[in-house]
Amino acid sequence: MSSIALVTGGNRGIGLAIAHSLQAAGHDVVVTYRSGNPPTGFKSVQMDVTNTAVSYTHLRAHETDSY
């Protein structure tokens, strides 16, 4: 079983570089991003935790889920 890495802010800059490094090291990578386009080559979840109209109490994902 491979490990799963969650990278916040993974659609640009340092977050994207970290996501690529983890993927190159053999990890399954899921990225979150607030705005802009989702990165290609990763499972991704768009979420804005600064939006007070939405409450994220937990995010449960399984490897078999599609994002």
N, C-alpha and C positions, 0 to 999 in steps of 0.2 A: 504494500500500500504506500503510495507516495504522499508526501505532506502537501497540505494546501496552505498557501500564503494569501493573506488579505492585505492589500495595499490601498491605503486611503490616498486620495488625490493622485490616482494612477494614470491620468490621461495626459499629463504633460510634465515637463521639468524633471525634478529629482524623483518624484513618485513613479513616473514612467521608466526612468533609468533603473530604479530599484526593481520594478516589475519585470523588466527585461533580464536583469541579472539573476533574479530568482528563477525565472523560467529557464534560463540557460543552465542553471545549476540543477535542473530536473524537477522543480516544484510545480504543482498546478497552481496557477495564480488567478485570483479574483480581484478586480480593482473596483473601487468606488470613485465617483467623480460628481462634482456639483454642477458644473456647467461645461459648455463646449461639446465636442464630439467624443463619443466613446472610443477608446483605443482599439485598434485592430489586433487580433490574435489573442485576446483575453476574454474570459467571461467578465461582464461588467454590470454594475448596479448604479443607476443614477440616484443620488439622494442629497438633499440639502438639509443638514441638521440645524442650520441657522433659521429655518423657516418655522416660526412659532405656531403656524396653523396646523402643522403636522407633528405628531408625537411618535418618535421611534422608541418603543420600549424594548424591542429586541428584533433582531433580523436572523431568522433561521433559514439556512440553505443547506441542501443536500447535494452531493456530487451529481445526482441524477436529475436535478432541477435544470430547467432551461431558463436563461436570464434574458 
